[in-house]
């Protein structure tokens, strides 16, 4: 003798699947996987100088360091002063130059153009240290006394991201 129970279970399973499909189809906006937006937050910046005139910055914050190291995508630190900038790629590449792009700060929309700007950075410019919670860099000699700003950037899946901007006064 056949009972109606297997048919009831099948009906409930089909109804559940149909409800799930309806919810997914009706979801407004695009769906994003969790953890795909890099965390880029600057919380501190300190400035140091030596008797020879070299100026170093130590920036600290949260940079999704695990993602930046494990995956190959453009990411780094930009220091700018007026229209002058220096870009320290977390892959070790350094470029400096002048551009109106940085004159009023660096936004996510500015990052693609900034990545193609400037030339090889001159001595003493260098990325001294990259840590899980910060970086230490030496600025180009062309940066002078006065206000400057720091921002961390990343480009992931063709989308640019930037951190908050921190300002510092250079000696």
BATOR-896600 format. One record per atom (N, C-alpha, C): residue number from 0; residue in one letter; atom name; x, z, y negated. Coordinates in pm, 1 decimal. Layout:
BEGIN
seq:type:atom:xx:zz:yy
NUM:A:CA:X:Z:Y $
...
end
This chain:
BEGIN
seq:type:atom:xx:zz:yy
0:X:N:83.1:0.0:116.7 $
0:X:CA:0.0:0.0:0.0 $
0:X:C:88.4:0.0:-124.1 $
1:X:N:56.5:-81.0:-221.0 $
1:X:CA:132.9:-94.9:-343.8 $
1:X:C:65.1:-13.2:-452.8 $
2:X:N:147.2:66.4:-525.4 $
2:X:CA:90.7:144.9:-635.2 $
2:X:C:124.1:78.2:-767.6 $
3:X:N:62.6:122.6:-874.3 $
3:X:CA:84.4:64.4:-1006.7 $
3:X:C:203.4:122.6:-1080.4 $
4:X:N:275.0:216.4:-1025.2 $
4:X:CA:384.6:281.8:-1096.4 $
4:X:C:500.4:188.2:-1129.9 $
5:X:N:552.1:105.0:-1039.5 $
5:X:CA:662.2:15.7:-1078.0 $
5:X:C:621.7:-78.2:-1190.8 $
6:X:N:499.8:-122.5:-1192.5 $
6:X:CA:454.7:-211.7:-1299.8 $
6:X:C:449.0:-136.5:-1431.8 $
7:X:N:408.4:-10.2:-1432.4 $
7:X:CA:404.2:70.8:-1554.5 $
7:X:C:544.0:90.0:-1610.6 $
8:X:N:641.7:117.6:-1523.0 $
8:X:CA:779.9:135.2:-1569.1 $
8:X:C:833.8:6.7:-1628.4 $
9:X:N:805.7:-103.3:-1565.7 $
9:X:CA:848.6:-232.7:-1616.4 $
9:X:C:785.0:-260.8:-1751.3 $
10:X:N:658.3:-231.1:-1765.4 $
10:X:CA:588.3:-252.7:-1892.4 $
10:X:C:649.2:-168.2:-2003.4 $
11:X:N:679.6:-42.7:-1973.2 $
11:X:CA:740.6:44.3:-2074.1 $
11:X:C:879.4:-4.8:-2111.6 $
12:X:N:958.2:-50.1:-2017.0 $
12:X:CA:1092.4:-101.1:-2046.0 $
12:X:C:1085.9:-225.4:-2133.8 $
13:X:N:994.1:-314.9:-2101.9 $
13:X:CA:976.6:-436.4:-2183.8 $
13:X:C:928.8:-401.3:-2323.4 $
14:X:N:837.2:-306.4:-2334.1 $
14:X:CA:787.5:-264.6:-2465.4 $
14:X:C:900.4:-203.1:-2547.7 $
15:X:N:987.7:-122.4:-2484.8 $
15:X:CA:1100.8:-62.6:-2554.6 $
15:X:C:1199.4:-167.7:-2603.5 $
16:X:N:1227.2:-265.2:-2519.0 $
16:X:CA:1318.9:-373.0:-2557.4 $
16:X:C:1261.5:-454.9:-2671.6 $
17:X:N:1132.3:-482.1:-2667.5 $
17:X:CA:1066.8:-558.0:-2773.7 $
17:X:C:1070.7:-480.7:-2904.7 $
18:X:N:1049.9:-348.0:-2899.5 $
18:X:CA:1055.3:-265.3:-3019.4 $
18:X:C:1195.8:-264.7:-3078.8 $
19:X:N:1298.9:-253.3:-2995.7 $
19:X:CA:1436.3:-257.2:-3041.6 $
19:X:C:1468.1:-391.6:-3107.5 $
20:X:N:1425.9:-500.9:-3045.2 $
20:X:CA:1448.9:-633.9:-3102.3 $
20:X:C:1378.9:-647.9:-3236.7 $
21:X:N:1259.4:-594.5:-3248.4 $
21:X:CA:1184.2:-600.1:-3374.2 $
21:X:C:1255.1:-520.8:-3483.1 $
22:X:N:1307.0:-401.9:-3449.6 $
22:X:CA:1377.5:-320.6:-3548.1 $
22:X:C:1504.3:-389.3:-3597.1 $
23:X:N:1579.4:-449.1:-3505.7 $
23:X:CA:1701.1:-519.3:-3545.0 $
23:X:C:1668.2:-639.6:-3632.2 $
24:X:N:1566.0:-716.7:-3596.0 $
24:X:CA:1527.8:-834.7:-3673.4 $
24:X:C:1472.8:-797.3:-3809.8 $
25:X:N:1407.8:-683.0:-3821.1 $
25:X:CA:1345.1:-643.5:-3947.0 $
25:X:C:1439.0:-566.7:-4038.3 $
26:X:N:1561.2:-534.6:-3991.8 $
26:X:CA:1653.6:-455.5:-4073.1 $
26:X:C:1693.5:-532.7:-4198.5 $
27:X:N:1668.2:-476.6:-4318.4 $
27:X:CA:1706.7:-546.6:-4440.9 $
27:X:C:1858.0:-540.1:-4460.9 $
28:X:N:1915.2:-642.7:-4517.4 $
28:X:CA:2058.2:-645.4:-4546.2 $
28:X:C:2138.7:-678.2:-4422.5 $
29:X:N:2269.3:-680.5:-4441.2 $
29:X:CA:2354.6:-712.2:-4328.2 $
29:X:C:2398.8:-584.9:-4258.4 $
30:X:N:2424.2:-596.0:-4131.5 $
30:X:CA:2471.5:-483.1:-4053.6 $
30:X:C:2623.3:-485.3:-4055.0 $
31:X:N:2684.5:-365.5:-4066.0 $
31:X:CA:2829.5:-355.9:-4066.8 $
31:X:C:2873.2:-256.5:-3961.6 $
32:X:N:2983.0:-285.5:-3899.2 $
32:X:CA:3038.1:-191.7:-3801.8 $
32:X:C:3098.8:-73.2:-3876.2 $
33:X:N:3088.5:41.9:-3820.5 $
33:X:CA:3146.0:160.2:-3883.2 $
33:X:C:3297.2:150.7:-3883.1 $
34:X:N:3359.8:201.9:-3987.6 $
34:X:CA:3504.6:208.7:-3993.3 $
34:X:C:3572.5:80.1:-4035.0 $
35:X:N:3501.1:-19.2:-4086.5 $
35:X:CA:3566.3:-143.7:-4125.3 $
35:X:C:3611.3:-142.8:-4270.8 $
36:X:N:3557.8:-55.8:-4353.5 $
36:X:CA:3601.2:-46.3:-4492.3 $
36:X:C:3718.6:51.1:-4498.5 $
37:X:N:3833.4:5.8:-4551.0 $
37:X:CA:3946.9:97.3:-4555.9 $
37:X:C:3923.5:208.9:-4658.0 $
38:X:N:3971.9:328.2:-4627.1 $
38:X:CA:3965.5:438.7:-4720.6 $
38:X:C:4087.6:430.1:-4810.3 $
39:X:N:4066.2:413.1:-4939.3 $
39:X:CA:4175.6:401.0:-5035.0 $
39:X:C:4147.4:495.5:-5151.6 $
40:X:N:4211.0:610.3:-5151.2 $
40:X:CA:4189.3:709.7:-5256.0 $
40:X:C:4324.2:762.3:-5302.2 $
41:X:N:4351.2:752.1:-5431.0 $
41:X:CA:4470.7:813.3:-5488.7 $
41:X:C:4430.5:949.5:-5544.2 $
42:X:N:4507.8:1051.7:-5512.4 $
42:X:CA:4475.7:1185.0:-5562.0 $
42:X:C:4583.5:1242.3:-5652.8 $
43:X:N:4705.4:1187.9:-5645.7 $
43:X:CA:4812.0:1238.8:-5731.6 $
43:X:C:4919.7:1132.9:-5751.1 $
44:X:N:4986.6:1143.8:-5865.0 $
44:X:CA:5102.6:1059.6:-5891.6 $
44:X:C:5200.6:1142.1:-5973.9 $
45:X:N:5324.7:1144.8:-5928.5 $
45:X:CA:5431.3:1217.9:-5997.3 $
45:X:C:5540.9:1119.5:-6033.2 $
46:X:N:5607.8:1145.4:-6145.1 $
46:X:CA:5714.0:1056.8:-6191.4 $
46:X:C:5845.9:1132.8:-6194.0 $
47:X:N:5952.7:1062.7:-6154.7 $
47:X:CA:6086.8:1119.3:-6152.0 $
47:X:C:6181.5:1017.7:-6213.4 $
48:X:N:6287.2:1065.7:-6278.6 $
48:X:CA:6389.4:974.0:-6329.0 $
48:X:C:6526.1:1036.4:-6305.2 $
49:X:N:6628.0:950.6:-6301.0 $
49:X:CA:6764.0:1001.4:-6283.3 $
49:X:C:6847.3:968.0:-6405.7 $
50:X:N:6970.4:1014.6:-6409.4 $
50:X:CA:7055.5:994.9:-6526.8 $
50:X:C:7089.0:848.5:-6549.6 $
51:X:N:7083.0:766.4:-6445.7 $
51:X:CA:7111.2:623.6:-6460.4 $
51:X:C:6991.1:548.8:-6519.4 $
52:X:N:6876.5:617.4:-6534.3 $
52:X:CA:6759.4:554.4:-6594.1 $
52:X:C:6657.8:501.2:-6495.3 $
53:X:N:6685.5:510.6:-6366.0 $
53:X:CA:6588.1:463.7:-6266.5 $
53:X:C:6467.6:557.7:-6265.6 $
54:X:N:6349.2:500.3:-6255.0 $
54:X:CA:6225.3:577.8:-6254.1 $
54:X:C:6155.6:557.5:-6120.3 $
55:X:N:6118.7:668.9:-6057.6 $
55:X:CA:6049.1:664.7:-5929.1 $
55:X:C:5912.5:729.4:-5944.4 $
56:X:N:5817.5:679.0:-5866.2 $
56:X:CA:5683.7:737.1:-5860.9 $
56:X:C:5655.6:779.4:-5718.0 $
57:X:N:5593.1:896.2:-5705.1 $
57:X:CA:5543.5:942.8:-5575.7 $
57:X:C:5392.2:947.5:-5588.2 $
58:X:N:5322.5:865.8:-5510.1 $
58:X:CA:5176.2:864.9:-5512.3 $
58:X:C:5126.7:927.4:-5382.9 $
59:X:N:5017.7:1001.1:-5394.4 $
59:X:CA:4960.0:1064.5:-5277.6 $
59:X:C:4812.0:1037.6:-5270.9 $
60:X:N:4758.3:1041.4:-5151.2 $
60:X:CA:4615.6:1018.7:-5133.9 $
60:X:C:4581.8:989.2:-4989.9 $
61:X:N:4475.0:915.8:-4971.3 $
61:X:CA:4427.8:875.6:-4840.0 $
61:X:C:4423.6:723.9:-4835.7 $
62:X:N:4495.0:664.7:-4741.1 $
62:X:CA:4508.7:519.4:-4736.7 $
62:X:C:4465.0:456.8:-4605.8 $
63:X:N:4389.8:521.0:-4521.1 $
63:X:CA:4357.1:467.6:-4387.5 $
63:X:C:4485.1:421.9:-4320.4 $
64:X:N:4586.6:507.1:-4324.8 $
64:X:CA:4720.3:469.5:-4281.2 $
64:X:C:4722.2:410.6:-4141.0 $
65:X:N:4645.5:466.7:-4048.7 $
65:X:CA:4644.7:414.1:-3911.8 $
65:X:C:4605.4:266.8:-3910.3 $
66:X:N:4501.7:231.1:-3987.8 $
66:X:CA:4458.7:91.3:-3994.7 $
66:X:C:4565.3:4.3:-4059.5 $
67:X:N:4629.3:56.4:-4166.2 $
67:X:CA:4728.6:-22.2:-4238.8 $
67:X:C:4849.5:-53.2:-4151.7 $
68:X:N:4883.1:35.7:-4060.6 $
68:X:CA:4999.4:14.8:-3975.0 $
68:X:C:4964.6:-67.2:-3851.4 $
69:X:N:4847.7:-42.6:-3792.6 $
69:X:CA:4812.4:-106.4:-3666.6 $
69:X:C:4766.6:-251.0:-3682.0 $
70:X:N:4711.2:-285.1:-3796.2 $
70:X:CA:4656.3:-418.4:-3814.5 $
70:X:C:4731.8:-489.5:-3925.3 $
71:X:N:4746.0:-617.8:-3912.2 $
71:X:CA:4819.3:-695.9:-4010.0 $
71:X:C:4723.7:-754.7:-4113.4 $
72:X:N:4714.1:-688.2:-4227.7 $
72:X:CA:4639.0:-743.3:-4339.9 $
72:X:C:4706.5:-697.8:-4468.0 $
73:X:N:4690.8:-774.5:-4576.1 $
73:X:CA:4756.9:-738.4:-4701.5 $
73:X:C:4709.6:-603.0:-4752.5 $
74:X:N:4805.5:-515.2:-4780.2 $
74:X:CA:4777.0:-383.8:-4836.4 $
74:X:C:4901.1:-336.4:-4909.3 $
75:X:N:4880.4:-258.0:-5014.1 $
75:X:CA:4995.6:-207.6:-5086.6 $
75:X:C:4956.7:-130.2:-5210.3 $
76:X:N:5055.5:-110.2:-5294.4 $
76:X:CA:5043.8:-31.8:-5416.3 $
76:X:C:5078.9:-120.8:-5534.7 $
77:X:N:4998.9:-113.8:-5640.6 $
77:X:CA:5028.6:-186.5:-5764.3 $
77:X:C:5046.7:-83.3:-5874.9 $
78:X:N:5157.8:-96.2:-5947.9 $
78:X:CA:5180.7:-17.3:-6067.9 $
78:X:C:5177.2:-116.9:-6182.4 $
79:X:N:5100.5:-85.9:-6286.6 $
79:X:CA:5096.6:-177.0:-6401.2 $
79:X:C:5106.4:-100.8:-6531.4 $
80:X:N:5168.1:-168.1:-6626.8 $
80:X:CA:5188.2:-113.7:-6761.3 $
80:X:C:5163.0:-228.1:-6858.0 $
81:X:N:5050.9:-221.4:-6929.9 $
81:X:CA:5010.7:-335.1:-7012.5 $
81:X:C:4986.0:-454.5:-6921.4 $
82:X:N:5049.4:-568.6:-6952.5 $
82:X:CA:5035.0:-688.8:-6869.7 $
82:X:C:5143.6:-699.5:-6761.8 $
83:X:N:5233.4:-603.8:-6757.0 $
83:X:CA:5342.2:-604.6:-6658.2 $
83:X:C:5296.2:-533.1:-6532.1 $
84:X:N:5334.6:-587.0:-6416.2 $
84:X:CA:5297.6:-523.9:-6289.4 $
84:X:C:5411.1:-534.9:-6188.4 $
85:X:N:5405.7:-446.7:-6091.1 $
85:X:CA:5491.2:-455.5:-5973.5 $
85:X:C:5401.8:-423.8:-5855.1 $
86:X:N:5415.4:-504.7:-5749.3 $
86:X:CA:5332.6:-487.9:-5629.9 $
86:X:C:5423.2:-458.2:-5511.7 $
87:X:N:5397.4:-343.6:-5448.6 $
87:X:CA:5472.8:-301.1:-5331.2 $
87:X:C:5382.9:-321.3:-5209.8 $
88:X:N:5407.9:-425.6:-5133.3 $
88:X:CA:5331.3:-446.5:-5011.1 $
88:X:C:5372.9:-342.9:-4908.3 $
89:X:N:5277.4:-288.8:-4834.0 $
89:X:CA:5311.1:-191.3:-4731.1 $
89:X:C:5388.5:-255.7:-4616.8 $
90:X:N:5403.7:-389.0:-4621.7 $
90:X:CA:5488.0:-458.5:-4524.7 $
90:X:C:5631.8:-470.6:-4574.2 $
91:X:N:5661.4:-416.0:-4694.3 $
91:X:CA:5796.4:-418.2:-4749.8 $
91:X:C:5818.3:-523.3:-4857.4 $
92:X:N:5726.0:-618.3:-4874.5 $
92:X:CA:5740.4:-721.1:-4977.5 $
92:X:C:5715.5:-661.1:-5116.3 $
93:X:N:5797.4:-700.2:-5213.6 $
93:X:CA:5781.7:-650.9:-5350.7 $
93:X:C:5784.2:-768.2:-5447.8 $
94:X:N:5688.0:-769.7:-5539.0 $
94:X:CA:5681.0:-874.9:-5639.9 $
94:X:C:5651.4:-810.6:-5774.4 $
95:X:N:5706.8:-869.5:-5879.4 $
95:X:CA:5680.7:-820.7:-6013.8 $
95:X:C:5655.3:-938.0:-6106.8 $
96:X:N:5590.9:-909.5:-6218.4 $
96:X:CA:5564.7:-1013.4:-6314.8 $
96:X:C:5475.0:-964.4:-6425.6 $
97:X:N:5423.8:-1059.0:-6501.9 $
97:X:CA:5327.4:-1028.5:-6607.0 $
97:X:C:5203.5:-1113.4:-6582.6 $
98:X:N:5089.3:-1053.8:-6611.8 $
98:X:CA:4963.4:-1124.6:-6593.3 $
98:X:C:4853.7:-1054.1:-6672.0 $
99:X:N:4769.2:-1132.3:-6735.6 $
99:X:CA:4653.5:-1077.4:-6804.1 $
99:X:C:4555.5:-1012.2:-6708.3 $
100:X:N:4568.0:-1043.1:-6579.8 $
100:X:CA:4478.8:-986.0:-6478.4 $
100:X:C:4483.7:-833.3:-6481.6 $
101:X:N:4603.5:-776.1:-6501.2 $
101:X:CA:4619.5:-630.9:-6493.5 $
101:X:C:4604.7:-561.0:-6628.1 $
102:X:N:4588.8:-636.4:-6735.4 $
102:X:CA:4583.0:-578.2:-6868.9 $
102:X:C:4472.9:-475.8:-6886.7 $
103:X:N:4360.9:-494.6:-6819.7 $
103:X:CA:4249.4:-400.4:-6833.0 $
103:X:C:4223.3:-325.7:-6702.3 $
104:X:N:4323.2:-317.5:-6616.3 $
104:X:CA:4308.4:-250.4:-6487.5 $
104:X:C:4301.0:-351.2:-6375.5 $
105:X:N:4294.2:-301.3:-6252.3 $
105:X:CA:4289.2:-387.7:-6134.8 $
105:X:C:4159.4:-360.2:-6060.2 $
106:X:N:4080.1:-465.1:-6043.8 $
106:X:CA:3955.3:-454.3:-5968.0 $
106:X:C:3971.2:-529.8:-5835.9 $
107:X:N:3877.0:-510.3:-5746.4 $
107:X:CA:3881.2:-581.3:-5617.8 $
107:X:C:3880.6:-732.2:-5638.9 $
108:X:N:3809.4:-779.0:-5740.4 $
108:X:CA:3802.9:-922.7:-5768.4 $
108:X:C:3938.6:-978.3:-5813.7 $
109:X:N:4025.4:-892.6:-5868.5 $
109:X:CA:4156.6:-935.4:-5917.5 $
109:X:C:4260.7:-949.1:-5807.0 $
110:X:N:4239.2:-884.5:-5694.2 $
110:X:CA:4341.6:-874.7:-5589.9 $
110:X:C:4387.3:-1010.9:-5537.4 $
111:X:N:4298.3:-1104.5:-5502.2 $
111:X:CA:4348.6:-1232.4:-5449.5 $
111:X:C:4442.8:-1304.5:-5546.9 $
112:X:N:4410.3:-1307.5:-5674.9 $
112:X:CA:4498.1:-1372.5:-5772.1 $
112:X:C:4628.3:-1294.7:-5789.0 $
113:X:N:4618.7:-1164.6:-5786.4 $
113:X:CA:4737.3:-1081.0:-5802.1 $
113:X:C:4834.1:-1099.4:-5685.7 $
114:X:N:4781.1:-1122.0:-5565.2 $
114:X:CA:4867.6:-1143.1:-5449.4 $
114:X:C:4952.7:-1268.1:-5463.4 $
115:X:N:4906.6:-1365.4:-5540.4 $
115:X:CA:4982.2:-1488.0:-5559.7 $
115:X:C:5064.2:-1488.9:-5687.5 $
116:X:N:5062.6:-1380.5:-5762.9 $
116:X:CA:5132.1:-1374.6:-5891.9 $
116:X:C:5268.7:-1310.0:-5880.0 $
117:X:N:5353.4:-1340.9:-5978.1 $
117:X:CA:5483.8:-1276.4:-5989.2 $
117:X:C:5589.5:-1340.2:-5902.9 $
118:X:N:5709.1:-1283.9:-5915.4 $
118:X:CA:5822.7:-1330.7:-5837.6 $
118:X:C:5889.3:-1213.9:-5768.3 $
119:X:N:5997.6:-1241.3:-5700.0 $
119:X:CA:6070.1:-1136.2:-5627.7 $
119:X:C:6110.6:-1026.2:-5724.5 $
120:X:N:6090.9:-904.1:-5684.8 $
120:X:CA:6123.9:-789.7:-5769.1 $
120:X:C:6275.0:-769.8:-5773.6 $
121:X:N:6323.6:-738.9:-5894.9 $
121:X:CA:6467.5:-720.3:-5914.7 $
121:X:C:6508.8:-575.9:-5884.8 $
122:X:N:6635.8:-557.1:-5857.8 $
122:X:CA:6693.2:-424.7:-5838.2 $
122:X:C:6672.8:-344.5:-5965.9 $
123:X:N:6634.8:-221.1:-5960.3 $
123:X:CA:6639.0:-125.7:-5850.5 $
123:X:C:6506.0:-111.4:-5775.9 $
124:X:N:6410.9:-202.1:-5797.7 $
124:X:CA:6277.8:-192.8:-5738.8 $
124:X:C:6285.6:-180.1:-5587.4 $
125:X:N:6215.9:-79.5:-5534.4 $
125:X:CA:6210.7:-68.9:-5388.9 $
125:X:C:6102.5:28.7:-5344.9 $
126:X:N:6058.6:9.5:-5222.3 $
126:X:CA:5968.1:101.5:-5155.0 $
126:X:C:6057.8:198.3:-5079.2 $
127:X:N:6068.1:320.9:-5129.2 $
127:X:CA:6159.5:419.2:-5072.0 $
127:X:C:6102.3:479.6:-4944.7 $
128:X:N:5973.0:514.3:-4950.4 $
128:X:CA:5912.9:584.2:-4837.5 $
128:X:C:5763.5:554.2:-4832.0 $
129:X:N:5713.6:534.3:-4711.7 $
129:X:CA:5570.3:517.4:-4686.5 $
129:X:C:5531.8:621.6:-4583.5 $
130:X:N:5442.9:711.2:-4623.9 $
130:X:CA:5399.1:819.2:-4535.9 $
130:X:C:5249.5:805.9:-4509.6 $
131:X:N:5200.0:888.5:-4418.9 $
131:X:CA:5058.0:887.1:-4385.2 $
131:X:C:4972.2:923.5:-4506.6 $
132:X:N:5028.2:999.2:-4600.2 $
132:X:CA:4950.4:1045.0:-4715.4 $
132:X:C:5008.8:1002.8:-4849.6 $
133:X:N:5099.7:904.2:-4850.2 $
133:X:CA:5154.9:861.9:-4977.9 $
133:X:C:5270.5:765.3:-4965.6 $
134:X:N:5327.4:737.3:-5080.6 $
134:X:CA:5441.1:645.6:-5088.4 $
134:X:C:5529.1:687.6:-5205.3 $
135:X:N:5657.2:656.1:-5194.8 $
135:X:CA:5751.5:677.0:-5304.1 $
135:X:C:5812.9:541.0:-5334.9 $
136:X:N:5810.2:503.0:-5463.3 $
136:X:CA:5862.0:373.1:-5504.6 $
136:X:C:5953.5:389.5:-5625.7 $
137:X:N:6046.2:295.9:-5642.0 $
137:X:CA:6130.5:288.7:-5761.0 $
137:X:C:6081.4:170.4:-5843.0 $
138:X:N:6058.1:194.4:-5972.2 $
138:X:CA:6005.6:90.1:-6061.5 $
138:X:C:6115.3:-5.4:-6106.6 $
139:X:N:6075.5:-127.4:-6143.1 $
139:X:CA:6171.2:-220.8:-6202.4 $
139:X:C:6221.2:-166.1:-6336.3 $
140:X:N:6340.4:-206.4:-6377.4 $
140:X:CA:6398.2:-161.8:-6504.0 $
140:X:C:6316.4:-210.6:-6624.0 $
141:X:N:6232.4:-311.8:-6603.8 $
141:X:CA:6153.9:-368.1:-6714.2 $
141:X:C:6036.2:-278.5:-6755.4 $
142:X:N:6003.7:-176.5:-6675.5 $
142:X:CA:5899.8:-81.7:-6713.7 $
142:X:C:5961.8:17.6:-6811.3 $
143:X:N:5895.2:38.5:-6924.7 $
143:X:CA:5948.9:128.0:-7026.3 $
143:X:C:5869.0:256.0:-7039.0 $
144:X:N:5909.7:340.4:-7132.1 $
144:X:CA:5837.5:464.6:-7155.0 $
144:X:C:5693.5:437.5:-7198.5 $
145:X:N:5604.2:527.4:-7157.7 $
145:X:CA:5464.0:514.8:-7197.4 $
145:X:C:5370.6:517.7:-7078.7 $
146:X:N:5242.6:493.6:-7105.4 $
146:X:CA:5143.6:501.6:-6997.5 $
146:X:C:5154.5:386.3:-6898.5 $
147:X:N:5130.7:417.5:-6773.0 $
147:X:CA:5125.0:318.8:-6665.1 $
147:X:C:5014.0:363.7:-6571.0 $
148:X:N:4973.8:276.9:-6481.9 $
148:X:CA:4865.1:308.6:-6389.1 $
148:X:C:4901.0:263.5:-6249.0 $
149:X:N:4844.3:332.7:-6150.1 $
149:X:CA:4868.2:301.8:-6009.1 $
149:X:C:4734.9:279.9:-5939.3 $
150:X:N:4733.3:183.9:-5846.5 $
150:X:CA:4615.4:154.9:-5765.2 $
150:X:C:4662.3:104.8:-5628.9 $
151:X:N:4591.5:142.2:-5523.4 $
151:X:CA:4620.2:93.5:-5388.1 $
151:X:C:4516.9:-13.7:-5355.3 $
152:X:N:4560.1:-121.3:-5288.3 $
152:X:CA:4470.1:-231.5:-5252.4 $
152:X:C:4481.4:-263.0:-5104.1 $
153:X:N:4380.3:-328.7:-5052.8 $
153:X:CA:4382.5:-382.4:-4916.5 $
153:X:C:4287.7:-501.0:-4911.7 $
154:X:N:4318.6:-598.9:-4828.6 $
154:X:CA:4231.4:-713.7:-4805.9 $
154:X:C:4202.6:-716.7:-4656.5 $
155:X:N:4075.9:-701.5:-4623.4 $
155:X:CA:4035.6:-692.8:-4483.4 $
155:X:C:3923.2:-791.3:-4458.1 $
156:X:N:3945.1:-883.8:-4366.6 $
156:X:CA:3843.1:-983.3:-4335.2 $
156:X:C:3805.4:-1068.3:-4455.4 $
157:X:N:3901.7:-1095.1:-4543.0 $
157:X:CA:3876.1:-1175.8:-4661.1 $
157:X:C:3814.0:-1099.3:-4777.6 $
158:X:N:3784.7:-970.5:-4759.9 $
158:X:CA:3725.0:-889.3:-4865.4 $
158:X:C:3829.4:-793.0:-4920.0 $
159:X:N:3843.5:-789.7:-5053.3 $
159:X:CA:3941.9:-702.6:-5116.9 $
159:X:C:3880.9:-567.1:-5149.9 $
160:X:N:3963.5:-464.2:-5139.2 $
160:X:CA:3924.9:-327.2:-5171.0 $
160:X:C:4033.2:-267.3:-5259.0 $
161:X:N:3996.1:-180.9:-5352.7 $
161:X:CA:4093.8:-108.8:-5434.1 $
161:X:C:4054.6:38.1:-5442.0 $
162:X:N:4156.1:120.1:-5464.6 $
162:X:CA:4134.0:262.6:-5481.1 $
162:X:C:4093.4:290.3:-5625.8 $
163:X:N:4073.3:416.0:-5652.6 $
163:X:CA:4060.4:460.0:-5790.4 $
163:X:C:4195.4:438.8:-5859.0 $
164:X:N:4197.5:441.2:-5990.0 $
164:X:CA:4321.2:423.4:-6067.1 $
164:X:C:4366.8:558.1:-6118.2 $
165:X:N:4495.5:586.0:-6102.0 $
165:X:CA:4554.7:705.5:-6161.1 $
165:X:C:4655.0:662.8:-6266.5 $
166:X:N:4658.7:735.6:-6377.1 $
166:X:CA:4752.3:704.1:-6482.8 $
166:X:C:4864.0:806.8:-6485.9 $
167:X:N:4977.7:764.4:-6537.3 $
167:X:CA:5096.6:848.1:-6548.2 $
167:X:C:5171.3:803.7:-6673.3 $
168:X:N:5244.9:895.5:-6735.2 $
168:X:CA:5327.7:861.0:-6849.7 $
168:X:C:5472.2:852.2:-6803.0 $
169:X:N:5529.7:733.4:-6821.3 $
169:X:CA:5668.3:710.1:-6777.9 $
169:X:C:5764.9:760.9:-6884.1 $
170:X:N:5879.6:815.6:-6841.2 $
170:X:CA:5978.9:864.2:-6938.8 $
170:X:C:6055.2:750.9:-7003.7 $
end
